[in-house]
Amino acid sequence: RPKCCSVVPVLYTGIFTTAAVENTLKELIEHGSYAAPFMDPEGIVIYHKASGVYFKKTIIGDEKPKNSKEE
């Protein structure tokens, strides 16, 4: 990677469970971002190793599509 680009921290490694996802989000809400110095992180990206697929989970508005106009 270029020197100007950093890598986001890994917040959890282990068995995929809903509880693990929720606990990781709770940590972000309580402690803020681990990648940058701010207290309002958006969410996490989950890599499911067995399927090779990425998922996202946001703290606010996760049930809506990213391009939704709903408030």
RARA-V17699 format. One record per pair of residues at least 24 apart in sequence whose ideal C-beta (glycine too) atoms are under 10 Angstrom apart, sorted by the first residue. I is the first residue (numbers start at 1). GAP is how many residues later the second one is. If there is no record, write none. Layout:
I|GAP / I|GAP
This chain:
6|29 / 6|30 / 7|28 / 8|25 / 8|26 / 8|27 / 8|28 / 8|36 / 8|37 / 9|24 / 9|25 / 9|26 / 10|24 / 10|37 / 11|24 / 11|33 / 11|34 / 11|35 / 12|32 / 12|34 / 13|34 / 13|36 / 16|30 / 16|31 / 16|32 / 16|33 / 16|34 / 16|35 / 16|39 / 18|39 / 20|26 / 21|25 / 21|34 / 21|36 / 22|35 / 24|33 / 25|32 / 25|33 / 25|34 / 25|37 / 26|33 / 28|31 / 29|30
